[in-house]
């Protein structure tokens, strides 16, 4: 959120500043924990072919004061603006970004200080000749407040509570249009619906990712009072918020919740995994593991809880759990041979602020905002034969960590 993009190495080199948006004169502000530099994405052609679009180009989504003319003004109060901006650097191989040019693509007037933007990303599995290549996905929360007070997530004219998909290339180099709506977007030609909308009915989709083997998208959507959920990303899908929270239906006044009381059976898309607030408070990431260093996790979907730092995993094809969703199991962490938790390691302030990502080889990294530590999971600890299920039915697999500073984890 502070506005700095740093680089390091898998060997644990000290982080070095690669880009600092505060130096760019674009009105950047970071007034609370959900504003600032929220996400960035490199075009898939960033360091490849200079003759093709996207070379030396990356994108950011960040917060500014409520000034200027937003692309979408919203239907409620205005707390600040969130901006998607394109940056072109002089040398994509340089140790730090020297900006040659930048331009604003999209600006939305954020009603509240929470539930704003999350991940922006390109599908890393899209081939250069595919329709999805070079299309930028943008996750936007419902605009904030309790119970989606402006009814944004189900409003087809609002970008909030959605996954947007755009072609970030300037369509003509002139005029007001700074990006194009892909022709294969599900609502590209539908009257009364924003053509940028790719999926809807989301509360706070801070993170989404793709399976590096199949191209399947997984969306981590933060719940409100009951459930944290993982959804499969589908073009045109509606995941139900605020009429549903996970597999729980909610009354028309959005005040009551009951188990599996679906107000629109067959219309909303069910999550494939979820956990309640006995196990956590706020889902942080969903990532399918395709690395090689932890064989027991290959093909499993891992999810993290932002607040308490617990890490769960499940088979995305599993439907054995309550409500037809997967049964989650918990990953147990070891540090220097002793079982530990991310809350014990990083929760000095009572929360972990845990995030998770993968590298090009599919290996897992854990990051915490509390002190900037980064962990890499390198190998699994054999699961003791005596382990069955623990912690309210969550079966455990063990992996081991070594403290960051070297960005390493090992048995």
C-alpha positions in Angstrom: 0.0 0.0 0.0 3.0 2.4 0.5 3.6 2.7 -3.2 6.8 0.8 -3.7 7.5 -2.3 -5.9 10.6 -4.1 -4.7 12.7 -6.9 -6.3 14.5 -9.7 -4.6 15.8 -13.2 -5.5 14.9 -16.8 -4.6 18.2 -16.8 -2.7 16.9 -14.1 -0.4 18.7 -11.0 -1.5 17.8 -7.8 0.3 14.8 -6.1 -1.4 15.7 -3.3 -3.7 13.3 -0.6 -4.9 12.3 -1.2 -8.6 9.5 1.4 -8.8 8.1 4.1 -6.5 4.8 5.5 -7.5 5.2 8.4 -5.1 7.8 9.9 -7.4 5.6 9.9 -10.4 3.3 12.9 -9.8 0.0 11.0 -10.3 -1.7 12.1 -7.1 -1.0 8.8 -5.2 -2.5 8.6 -1.7 -2.5 5.9 1.0 -4.9 6.9 3.7 -5.8 3.6 5.3 -5.1 -0.2 5.0 -7.2 -0.6 1.9 -5.9 2.2 -0.2 -2.5 2.9 -1.8 -0.7 0.9 -4.4 -3.0 -2.2 -4.4 -1.8 -4.4 -7.2 0.4 -4.4 -10.4 0.7 -6.6 -13.4 3.3 -7.0 -16.2 2.0 -7.3 -19.7 2.8 -10.9 -20.9 5.1 -9.3 -23.6 6.9 -7.1 -21.1 10.4 -8.3 -21.8 10.0 -10.2 -25.0 9.3 -8.8 -28.5 9.9 -5.1 -28.9 7.8 -5.1 -32.1 4.7 -6.3 -30.4 2.2 -4.5 -28.1 2.9 -4.6 -24.4 6.7 -4.5 -24.6 8.2 -2.8 -21.6 4.7 -2.1 -20.2 3.2 -2.8 -16.8 0.0 -1.7 -15.0 -0.9 -0.5 -11.6 -4.1 0.1 -9.6 -3.8 2.7 -6.9 -5.7 5.3 -4.9 -5.9 9.1 -5.4 -7.9 11.9 -3.9 -11.4 12.3 -5.3 -10.3 14.7 -8.0 -10.6 14.6 -11.8 -13.4 13.0 -13.8 -14.0 9.3 -13.0 -14.8 6.8 -15.7 -17.5 5.5 -13.3 -18.9 7.9 -10.7 -20.9 5.4 -8.7 -24.3 6.0 -7.0 -23.3 7.0 -3.5 -20.8 9.0 -1.5 -17.2 9.4 -2.7 -14.3 8.6 -0.4 -11.5 8.5 -3.0 -10.7 7.4 -6.5 -9.0 4.2 -7.7 -7.0 4.4 -10.9 -5.7 1.8 -13.4 -2.6 3.3 -15.1 -0.3 2.0 -17.8 3.4 2.5 -17.5 6.1 2.1 -20.2 9.7 1.9 -19.1 12.8 2.6 -21.2 14.5 -0.7 -20.5 12.5 -3.7 -19.2 15.8 -5.5 -18.1 17.0 -2.6 -16.0 17.4 -3.0 -12.2 14.9 -0.2 -11.6 12.1 1.3 -13.6 12.9 4.4 -15.6 9.5 5.5 -16.8 9.3 6.7 -20.5 5.6 7.4 -20.4 2.3 6.6 -18.6 -1.4 7.1 -19.2 -4.5 6.6 -17.2 -6.9 3.9 -18.4 -9.7 3.7 -15.9 -10.8 5.8 -12.8 -13.6 4.8 -10.5 -15.1 6.9 -7.6 -14.8 4.6 -4.6 -17.8 5.2 -2.2 -16.1 4.1 1.0 -12.6 3.4 2.3 -13.0 -0.4 2.1 -13.9 -3.1 -0.4 -12.0 -1.3 -3.2 -9.8 -2.9 -5.8 -7.9 -6.1 -5.4 -5.8 -8.0 -8.0 -5.2 -6.9 -11.5 -3.6 -9.6 -13.7 -3.2 -11.1 -17.1 -4.0 -14.8 -17.6 -0.5 -16.3 -17.5 -1.6 -19.4 -19.4 -3.1 -17.6 -22.4 -1.1 -18.3 -25.6 -0.1 -15.3 -27.7 -2.6 -16.3 -30.4 -5.5 -16.8 -28.0 -8.4 -14.4 -27.4 -7.5 -14.0 -23.8 -3.9 -13.0 -24.4 -3.2 -9.4 -23.3 -6.5 -9.0 -21.6 -6.4 -7.3 -18.2 -8.6 -8.6 -15.4 -9.5 -6.2 -12.6 -11.0 -7.2 -9.3 -13.3 -4.6 -7.6 -15.0 -5.0 -4.3 -18.6 -3.8 -3.8 -17.6 -0.3 -2.8 -17.6 -0.8 0.9 -19.9 -0.4 3.8 -22.0 -3.2 5.4 -24.3 -5.3 3.3 -23.4 -3.5 0.0 -25.5 -0.5 0.9 -25.6 0.8 -2.7 -26.5 -2.6 -4.1 -23.5 -2.4 -6.4 -22.7 -6.1 -6.7 -26.0 -7.0 -8.4 -26.1 -3.7 -10.5 -25.2 -4.5 -14.0 -24.4 -0.8 -14.6 -21.9 -0.6 -11.8 -18.3 -1.8 -11.9 -18.3 -2.6 -8.2 -18.6 -6.2 -6.9 -17.2 -7.4 -10.2 -14.3 -8.9 -12.1 -13.7 -6.6 -15.1 -11.9 -7.6 -18.2 -10.5 -5.0 -20.7 -8.0 -4.8 -23.6 -5.7 -2.2 -22.2 -4.3 -1.1 -25.6 -5.3 2.3 -26.7 -7.9 1.6 -29.4 -7.1 4.5 -31.7 -4.4 6.7 -30.0 -6.9 9.6 -29.8 -10.2 10.5 -28.2 -11.5 9.7 -24.8 -11.3 5.9 -25.0 -8.2 4.7 -23.3 -8.9 0.9 -23.6 -11.2 -1.4 -25.5 -13.9 -3.8 -24.4 -13.0 -7.3 -25.7 -15.6 -8.6 -28.1 -15.8 -11.9 -26.4 -16.7 -10.4 -23.0 -20.0 -11.9 -21.9 -21.9 -8.6 -21.9 -20.0 -6.7 -24.6 -23.1 -6.1 -26.7 -25.8 -6.2 -24.1 -27.8 -3.0 -23.5 -27.8 -1.7 -20.0 -24.8 -3.7 -18.9 -21.2 -2.5 -18.6 -19.3 -4.3 -21.3 -16.3 -4.5 -19.1 -18.0 -6.8 -16.6 -16.7 -10.4 -16.8 -18.2 -11.8 -13.6 -20.4 -10.3 -10.8 -22.0 -10.8 -7.4 -18.7 -10.5 -5.4 -18.2 -8.7 -2.1 -14.5 -8.2 -1.9 -12.5 -10.3 -4.4 -9.0 -9.1 -3.3 -7.2 -12.0 -5.1 -7.6 -14.3 -8.0 -5.3 -16.6 -9.8 -5.0 -19.2 -12.6 -4.1 -22.9 -12.5 -0.8 -22.9 -14.4 -1.7 -26.3 -16.0 -5.3 -25.9 -17.0 -6.0 -22.1 -17.1 -8.8 -22.4 -14.6 -9.4 -19.2 -12.6 -9.9 -19.2 -8.9 -11.4 -16.2 -7.0 -11.0 -15.6 -3.3 -13.9 -13.6 -2.1 -14.0 -12.1 1.4 -17.2 -12.7 3.3 -19.1 -10.5 5.8 -20.5 -12.3 8.8 -20.5 -16.0 7.9 -18.4 -17.5 5.2 -15.1 -17.0 3.3 -15.4 -18.5 -0.2 -13.5 -19.7 -3.3 -15.2 -19.5 -6.7 -14.2 -20.8 -10.1 -14.0 -17.9 -12.4 -16.5 -18.1 -15.3 -17.3 -15.5 -17.9 -20.8 -14.2 -17.1 -21.0 -15.9 -13.7 -23.0 -14.3 -10.8 -21.8 -15.4 -7.4 -24.8 -14.0 -5.5 -23.5 -11.3 -3.1 -25.3 -9.7 -1.3 -28.2 -12.1 -1.8 -25.9 -15.0 -0.9 -22.8 -15.4 1.2 -21.0 -18.6 0.1 -23.8 -21.3 0.0 -25.8 -19.4 2.6 -28.9 -17.5 1.3 -29.7 -14.1 2.7 -33.1 -12.4 3.0 -34.2 -9.6 0.8 -33.3 -7.0 3.4 -29.8 -8.6 3.6 -30.1 -8.9 7.3 -30.8 -12.6 7.9 -28.7 -15.6 6.9 -29.8 -19.3 6.8 -27.9 -22.4 5.7 -28.4 -23.4 2.1 -31.5 -21.1 1.7 -30.8 -20.2 -1.9 -33.1 -17.4 -3.0 -32.4 -18.1 -6.7 -31.6 -21.8 -7.2 -29.7 -22.5 -10.4 -29.0 -18.9 -11.1 -26.1 -18.1 -8.8 -22.8 -20.0 -9.1 -21.9 -22.0 -6.0 -18.4 -21.7 -4.5 -16.2 -24.8 -4.6 -14.7 -24.2 -1.2 -15.6 -22.2 1.9 -14.9 -21.9 5.6 -16.8 -20.1 8.4 -15.6 -17.6 11.0 -14.8 -20.3 13.5 -11.8 -21.1 11.4 -10.9 -17.6 10.1 -12.0 -14.1 9.4 -11.0 -13.0 5.9 -9.8 -15.1 3.0 -6.6 -13.7 1.4 -5.6 -15.9 -1.5 -6.6 -19.0 -3.5 -3.8 -20.6 -5.5 -3.6 -24.1 -7.1 -0.2 -25.7 -6.6 1.6 -26.9 -9.7 5.2 -26.9 -8.3 7.4 -29.8 -7.6 8.9 -29.2 -4.2 5.8 -30.3 -2.2 4.5 -33.4 -3.9 1.6 -33.8 -1.5 0.1 -30.5 -2.6 0.3 -31.0 -6.4 -3.2 -30.3 -7.8 -4.5 -29.0 -4.5 -6.0 -25.5 -4.1 -4.5 -23.6 -1.2 -6.3 -20.7 0.6 -5.0 -18.4 3.3 -6.7 -16.4 6.0 -5.5 -12.8 6.1 -6.1 -12.3 9.8 -5.0 -15.5 11.7 -2.7 -16.8 9.0 -4.1 -20.3 8.7 -3.5 -22.1 5.4 -6.1 -24.6 4.1 -6.0 -26.8 1.1 -8.5 -29.0 -0.8 -9.1 -30.8 -4.0 -11.1 -28.4 -6.3 -13.0 -31.4 -7.7 -14.2 -32.5 -4.2 -17.9 -32.1 -3.4 -18.0 -34.1 -0.2 -18.4 -31.2 2.2 -21.6 -29.5 3.5 -23.5 -27.8 0.8 -21.7 -29.8 -1.9 -18.4 -27.9 -1.5 -15.0 -29.3 -0.8 -13.8 -30.5 2.5 -10.9 -28.3 3.6 -7.8 -29.5 5.4 -5.2 -27.4 7.2 -1.5 -27.1 6.4 0.7 -27.4 9.4 3.9 -25.4 9.4 7.2 -26.3 11.0 10.1 -23.9 11.7 13.4 -25.4 12.8 11.7 -28.8 13.5 9.0 -27.4 15.7 5.3 -27.0 14.7 4.3 -23.3 14.5 1.7 -21.0 13.0 1.9 -17.8 11.0 0.1 -16.1 13.9 2.9 -17.1 16.3 5.6 -16.0 13.8 4.1 -12.8 12.5 1.0 -11.9 14.7 2.6 -9.6 17.2 -0.2 -7.1 16.6 -2.9 -9.8 16.8 -3.1 -10.4 13.0 -0.9 -11.7 10.3 -2.0 -9.9 7.1 -1.0 -13.0 5.2 -0.7 -13.1 1.4 0.4 -15.9 -0.9 1.7 -16.2 -4.4 3.6 -18.4 -6.8 6.6 -18.0 -9.1 7.0 -19.1 -12.7 7.7 -22.7 -11.6 4.6 -22.8 -9.5 6.4 -22.8 -6.1 4.6 -21.1 -3.2 5.6 -18.0 -1.3 4.0 -16.5 1.8 4.2 -12.8 2.6 3.1 -10.8 5.6 2.5 -7.1 5.8 3.3 -7.0 9.5 7.0 -7.0 9.1 7.6 -7.7 5.4 8.8 -11.3 5.9 8.7 -13.6 2.9 8.7 -17.4 3.2 9.2 -20.0 0.5 7.8 -23.5 1.0 10.4 -25.9 -0.3 9.4 -29.4 0.9 6.8 -31.4 2.7 7.3 -33.1 6.1 6.0 -36.7 5.9 2.6 -36.8 7.5 2.7 -39.0 10.7 0.6 -42.2 10.3 -1.1 -41.4 13.7 -2.5 -38.1 12.4 -6.2 -38.3 11.4 -8.2 -35.2 11.8 -7.6 -32.3 14.1 -8.8 -28.8 14.7 -12.6 -29.1 14.2 -12.3 -31.7 11.5 -9.5 -30.2 9.5 -7.1 -32.9 8.6 -3.5 -31.8 8.4 -0.5 -32.0 6.0 2.8 -30.6 7.3 5.4 -28.5 5.6 8.4 -26.7 7.1 9.7 -23.2 6.9 12.9 -21.5 7.5 12.7 -17.8 8.4 12.8 -15.4 5.5 15.7 -13.1 5.2 16.8 -16.0 3.0 13.3 -16.4 1.5 13.5 -20.1 2.2 11.6 -22.9 3.8 12.8 -26.4 4.1 12.4 -29.6 6.1 
